[in-house]
Amino acid sequence: MAALDDEISRLYDERGLPGVRPRFAMPLIRLARRGPMTIRQLADSFELTHSAMSQTVKAMHREGLVRAVAGEADGRTRVVELTERARAVVPFLEAEWRATEQAVIELEAEIPYPLSQVVRDLEAALARRSFHDRIIDQLGDAPDPAA
């Protein structure tokens, strides 16, 4: 998946979108379609933690794609909204997202095991036993740096 993200990042760079990353695409599209949202609302809409979305919003802010403004109902609440740069980028991101979905379908047709099934199988296996626990088991008698 990291290799696929790297390829999408390369595409963004080739299209003159430095600083735009694949993890920004869906939050930017969501904000374009629904309008300003709090970080909590944005996180909930993707079933992510507030912390994870907060990190993404901070990264998008650094790239000039979003800004946080005081909420209308409660001035203490910060609402995330798109900048003009983001509004200009969103149509390409929507087209890229559709193209990516089609490319995945094409790729899955070439392999005996669909990528979407791999993801579901990995999620199920990790729900049974976490990656952390699997690493701990493999460490066995490795030296403990805290000892």
C-alpha positions as CSV (number, residue, x, y, z in Angstrom):
1,M,0.0,0.0,0.0
2,A,2.9,2.3,0.7
3,A,4.2,1.7,-2.8
4,L,0.8,2.6,-4.3
5,D,0.7,5.8,-2.2
6,D,4.2,6.7,-3.4
7,E,3.0,6.3,-7.0
8,I,0.0,8.6,-6.3
9,S,2.3,11.2,-4.7
10,R,4.6,11.0,-7.7
11,L,1.5,11.7,-9.9
12,Y,0.6,14.8,-7.7
13,D,4.2,16.1,-8.0
14,E,4.1,15.6,-11.8
15,R,0.8,17.5,-12.0
16,G,2.3,20.5,-10.1
17,L,0.8,19.7,-6.7
18,P,3.8,19.6,-4.4
19,G,2.9,19.0,-0.8
20,V,-0.4,17.3,-1.6
21,R,-0.4,13.7,-0.3
22,P,-2.8,10.8,-0.9
23,R,-4.1,10.9,2.7
24,F,-5.3,14.4,2.0
25,A,-7.6,13.5,-0.9
26,M,-10.7,12.2,0.9
27,P,-10.7,14.8,3.7
28,L,-10.4,17.6,1.1
29,I,-13.1,16.1,-1.1
30,R,-15.4,15.6,2.0
31,L,-14.8,19.3,3.0
32,A,-15.6,20.4,-0.6
33,R,-18.8,18.5,-0.6
34,R,-20.1,19.1,2.9
35,G,-18.6,22.4,3.8
36,P,-16.6,23.3,6.9
37,M,-16.4,20.7,9.6
38,T,-14.8,20.3,13.0
39,I,-11.9,17.9,13.3
40,R,-14.2,15.6,15.3
41,Q,-16.8,15.7,12.6
42,L,-14.2,15.0,9.9
43,A,-12.7,12.2,12.0
44,D,-16.1,10.6,12.7
45,S,-17.0,10.7,9.0
46,F,-14.0,8.5,8.2
47,E,-14.2,6.4,11.4
48,L,-10.8,7.7,12.5
49,T,-9.5,9.0,15.8
50,H,-9.5,12.7,16.5
51,S,-5.8,12.5,16.9
52,A,-5.2,10.9,13.5
53,M,-7.4,13.4,11.8
54,S,-5.8,16.3,13.7
55,Q,-2.4,15.3,12.4
56,T,-3.8,15.2,8.9
57,V,-5.4,18.6,9.3
58,K,-2.2,20.0,10.6
59,A,-0.3,18.6,7.6
60,M,-2.9,20.0,5.2
61,H,-2.7,23.4,7.0
62,R,1.1,23.5,6.5
63,E,0.6,22.9,2.8
64,G,-1.9,25.8,2.6
65,L,-4.9,23.6,1.9
66,V,-7.1,24.2,4.9
67,R,-7.5,26.8,7.6
68,A,-9.2,26.6,11.0
69,V,-11.7,29.3,11.9
70,A,-13.9,29.9,15.0
71,G,-17.2,28.0,14.9
72,E,-20.4,30.0,14.5
73,A,-22.2,28.4,17.4
74,D,-19.3,28.3,19.7
75,G,-16.2,30.5,19.2
76,R,-14.1,28.0,21.1
77,T,-14.7,25.3,18.5
78,R,-12.4,25.3,15.5
79,V,-13.9,24.6,12.2
80,V,-11.8,23.4,9.3
81,E,-12.4,24.9,5.9
82,L,-10.8,24.7,2.5
83,T,-8.5,27.4,1.2
84,E,-8.6,28.7,-2.4
85,R,-5.7,26.5,-3.3
86,A,-7.6,23.4,-2.0
87,R,-10.7,24.4,-4.0
88,A,-8.6,24.6,-7.1
89,V,-7.1,21.1,-6.4
90,V,-10.3,19.2,-5.5
91,P,-11.6,18.6,-9.0
92,F,-8.3,16.9,-9.9
93,L,-8.4,14.9,-6.7
94,E,-11.9,13.7,-7.5
95,A,-10.8,12.7,-11.0
96,E,-7.7,11.0,-9.6
97,W,-9.8,9.1,-7.0
98,R,-12.1,7.7,-9.7
99,A,-9.0,6.9,-11.9
100,T,-7.4,5.1,-8.9
101,E,-10.5,3.0,-8.2
102,Q,-10.5,2.0,-11.9
103,A,-6.8,1.2,-11.8
104,V,-7.3,-1.0,-8.7
105,I,-10.1,-2.9,-10.6
106,E,-7.8,-3.3,-13.5
107,L,-5.0,-4.5,-11.3
108,E,-7.2,-6.9,-9.4
109,A,-8.3,-8.5,-12.8
110,E,-4.6,-9.3,-13.4
111,I,-3.9,-11.1,-10.1
112,P,-5.5,-14.3,-8.7
113,Y,-6.4,-12.6,-5.4
114,P,-8.2,-9.2,-5.2
115,L,-6.4,-6.5,-3.2
116,S,-9.6,-5.7,-1.4
117,Q,-9.8,-9.3,-0.2
118,V,-6.2,-9.1,1.0
119,V,-7.1,-6.1,3.1
120,R,-10.2,-7.8,4.5
121,D,-8.2,-10.9,5.3
122,L,-5.4,-8.9,6.9
123,E,-7.9,-7.0,9.0
124,A,-9.5,-10.2,10.2
125,A,-6.2,-11.8,11.0
126,L,-5.0,-8.8,13.0
127,A,-8.3,-8.7,14.8
128,R,-7.6,-12.2,16.0
129,R,-4.0,-11.4,17.0
130,S,-2.4,-7.9,16.8
131,F,0.8,-7.2,14.8
132,H,2.3,-6.1,18.1
133,D,1.7,-9.4,19.7
134,R,3.0,-11.2,16.7
135,I,6.3,-9.2,16.9
136,I,6.6,-9.9,20.6
137,D,6.2,-13.6,20.0
138,Q,9.0,-13.4,17.3
139,L,11.3,-11.5,19.6
140,G,11.4,-14.5,22.0
141,D,14.5,-14.1,24.2
142,A,15.8,-11.0,22.6
143,P,17.7,-8.7,25.0
144,D,15.5,-6.2,26.9
145,P,17.0,-2.7,26.5
146,A,15.3,-1.6,29.8
147,A,17.1,-4.3,31.8
